[in-house]
Amino acid sequence: MKSLKQLADKSSRQAAGARGASVAVSISGDGIEQMRDAAARLSGQQFDKAAERALNHTARKALTGVTRALSKQVGLTNTKLRRLGRIQLKRASVKNRTFEATIKSTGRFIPLGEFNPTQIKAGTKASPWGNRQLFDRAFIFAGSKASGKRMPNGHVFINTRGFNSKSGRNNAARPLWGPAVPKEIVEGESRATFETIGRRDLPKRLAHEIKRMTKGAVD
């Protein structure tokens, strides 16, 4: 059973700037073959099916836990997190013989404008990583707050005080970004939640599936 607890990080933990990246974390059952003696009353096909069901059940549970943890960790609602982080679950399948279920994120760095920004005199307040903070010289309205006209794509911009070729003044601006889900998913509470659920639930679920398929003959 121990080998079933192996958790594999399938990709780089680095998010490639605002262009985004792809990161996945996987629950794998590459030690399943070692358990066949314990389930000798099952055919190979039956055992594979039990393993597939156990992996996918655990992965669905892990997805729920990871999404909740990420929501707090990143500072977004679950719905917005799934959309911006492009979080997907790839199920294990007997056909591919990999015995692996993967939670994958391919999202970009998230614009600061997604974190409830409020422009004040000193700059703009926003809540990336669930932490309300002030970004000096940042703004969300063109010209002034009184204009009521949001900057393009709802971005929060910061005045870099660099030269702006369009205005001919030192008021160049650039957008600000918050966390990237592909990076966050393999860190902190999100990673801890994934590992805890995988280690705790996968062996028990596999035993449950074997018992069910043998109608209690194998416990």
N, C-alpha and C positions, 0 to 999 in steps of 0.2 A: 504493500500500500504506500510505503514511503515515497517511492519514485513517482507516484501520481501527483505528489504535491509540488513537483517542479514547476516553477513559473518562469516563462521565457520572455525577455524583453526583445521584441522582434526587429527593432529598428533603432536608429539614432535618436538620442534624447535632445538633439539640438533642433530648434525651429529656425529655418533659414530666413531671417528677417521678416519684413512685412509680406514677402512673397509666399510664405507658408511652407509647410513641410508635411511629411506623412510619418506618423509614429503609431505603433501598435503594441499592445501588451497582450500576451497570450497565456491561456491555461492549456497546458499540454499533458497528454497521457502517454508519453513515449515509453513508459515503463510498464504499460498494460500487459505486454506479452509475458512478463514475469509472474503475473497473477493467474495464469491459465490453470495451474494446478489446483488453485483454490476454487475454481469453477469448472471442474472437469465434467460436470454433468451437462454443461452447456455446449452446444456446437460452436465452432469458430465463428460462424455468422451471428449466432445469438449473442455470444460474448461481445463481439464488435458492436452490435446494436445497443447492448447495455452500456458499453463505454461511451458511445455516441450520445445516448440520452443523458448520461451522467454529466458529461462535459458541457452539453448545451444547457442543461438545467442550471448548472453552477455558473456558467457564463452569463445567462440572463439575470441571475441574482447579482452577480458581480457588476453587470452593467448598471443596474438600478443603484447599487451602493456607490459605485464610482461617480455616477452622474450627480448624486446628492452631495457627495464630498467635494466634487469639482465646483458645483454651484456655489458653495460657501467659500471654497478656496480661491475661486476666480472673481466672485462677486456678481454673478448673473443668475437669472431665473433658470430653471431646468429647461424650459422651452427655448429660451434665447441661447442657452449654452449648446444645446443639441444642434441648433441651426448654424450658429457661427463657428462652432468647433467641428461640425460635420462628423459627429460621433456615430459610428456604425458598428454593428455586431456581425461578424462573419462566423457562421455556425460550423461546428465540426460535422463531418460527413463520412459515413462508412466507405463511400465510393472513392474518396481521395486518399484514404488510408493514412492520413496525417494525424488523426486524433488530436486535433487542435482547434480551439475556439478563440477568436481574436476580437478584441475591442480596439477599434482603429479611429484615429482622428487625423484629418487632413486640413484643418483650419489654419487661417493666417493669424498673425498678431491682430488682436481685436482693437478697432478704433476706440480711443478714449471717449468718443461721443456716445458709445453704447452704455456707459457707466453713470447715467443720471447726472450729466454735467449742469452746473449752474454758474452763470457768469456774474461776478461781483466786481467791485471797483479794483481790488488787488489782483484779480486774475480769474481763474475758473476753478470751482470745486467739483471733484468727481470721485467715484468710489471703486477704482480698480482693486482687485484682490480683497474686496469687501472693506476697504479702508478709506474712509472719507478724508480727502486731503486737498490742499490748495496748490494749484499749479500757477506760479507767478507768471504774469504777462501773457497767460493763455486766454483765448477768447473763442466764443462760439457764434458771435454776431458780426456781420460785416459792417465796418465803419464804427458803430457803437451799439451798445445794448438797446438803445432807444430806437434803432432802425428796425428791430424785429426781424431782420433778414438773416437767416442762418447761413453759415459758411457751406460750401459745396459738400454734398453727401453727408451732411450732419457732423462733419469732423470738428474736433477741437484743435485749434491752431495755436502756436506760440510764436510770438514776435522774437526772432533771433537777433534782431538789431543789425543784421547784415544788409548789404546793399541790395536793393530791389530795382532791377533794370526797368521794370514797367513804370514804377512811380518816380524813379530817380532819387529815392530817399533810402535811409537805413531802416527800413521796416519790412525786410524779408520775413516770411512766415513759413512754417512747416507743420504738418499734422502731427499730433501726438498719439501714441499707441499704448494699449494696455497689455495684459498677458496673452500668450499664445497657448491654446488648449493642447496642441501636440507636445509642448514642453511641460505643461502643468500636469498632464495625465500620468506622467511617470515620476512625479515628485510629491512630497508631503503626504497629506491625508488621503489623497486620491490613490497613490501607490500603496500606502499602508492598508487601505480598505480592500483593494484588489487582492493583495497578498493574503490578508486575513481570511477573506471569503474562500479563496482558492485552496488554501491549506486546510481550513476547517471543514469545508463542505464537500469537496470533491470525493475524498475517500468514502465518506459516509453515504454520499449519493450513489456511488458505484456499487457499494454493498447493498443498498436498497434496491437498485435495479436488478442486480443478480438474484437477490432473494425473490423479487417479484416474478422474474422470468422462470425461476425454478419452482415457483409456488411454495416457497419456504424451505425447499429441500437443502439449499445452500444458504448458510447464514454467516 
